[in-house]
Amino acid sequence: MSDDSVNRIRVQIYGTEYALRGRESIEHLRAVAQYVDEVMRGIASTNPQLDQKRVAVLAAVNIADQLKKLSAQYEELLDLLDDKTNSTK
């Protein structure tokens, strides 16, 4: 796939249909949508009184938290790798 090609897909997230498009594969776009749907449904199942907007915001906060933690772990691993590489020179 060239850098200029854009994939398009229609997905259901928490009962609403969305048209997604991006340079990632259709499988990737579908997996991302499915993950967001799963997070939203998980939040809604433990907090049934929440409206859709609040469920979406809490899902975004949870996903952002996961991203921040993974980014920090990634940076730690890069630092360890850099330390190992520099110590063998």
N, C-alpha and C positions, 0 to 999 in steps of 0.2 A: 504494500500500500504506500502510495506517495504521501509526502507531508501535506499536500494540498487536498487530499480526499477527506470528506466528512461523512461519517456514518450517521444515520438517522434511525430512531427506533421509538415506538410508542410503548409506554410502560404504565403499570398501575402501581401507585404508591399510596397506601392507606386509603384505598377506595377511590382515588382520583386518578384520571388518566393524564399523563404528561408526555409531551414529545421531547425526547432527548436527542441531542446531536453533539458529536465530538469526533476527534481524530482517533480516539481509542477504538478498539474492536467492538462490534455489536455485543459480543459475549461480555466484555468488560463493562459496557454501559448497562447491560441487563443485570449484571452482578452488583453493581453499585446501587441501582434502583432497588433491587431485592434486599440489599443490606439496610438501606434507609427504611424500607417498608417494615423489615423485621424489628429494627430499633423502635420505630414508632408504635408498632403493635405491642411490643414488650412494655413500653411505657404506658400505653393505654390500658393494657390488661391489669397493671398494678395500680393505676389511677383512673378508674372509669369515669370519674366526675370531670375530668379535664376535657376542654373543647379541642378541636383539631389544631387550632393555632398554637395553643400551649403545648400540645403533644409534639408539634413540629419544632417549636423552640427548644424544648427539653431534649428532643432527639439531636438537634444541632449542637447543643451544649455537650451532650454525651459523646458525640462523634468528635467534636473539637477537643475534648479532654483526652480521648484516645489518641488523636493525632499528635497533640502536644507531648504526651508521654512517649509515644513511639519515636517522635523526632528527637527527644532528649536521649533515648536509648541509642538511637542511630548515631548521634553525635559522640556519645561515650564510646561506642564501638569504633568509630573512625579515629578517635583519640588513641584508643588502645592499639589499633592497627598502626597508626603513625608512630607511636612509641616503640612498638616491636620492630618496625621497619628501620627506625633511626638507631635502635640499639644494636642491630646486626651489621651496621655499616662500620 
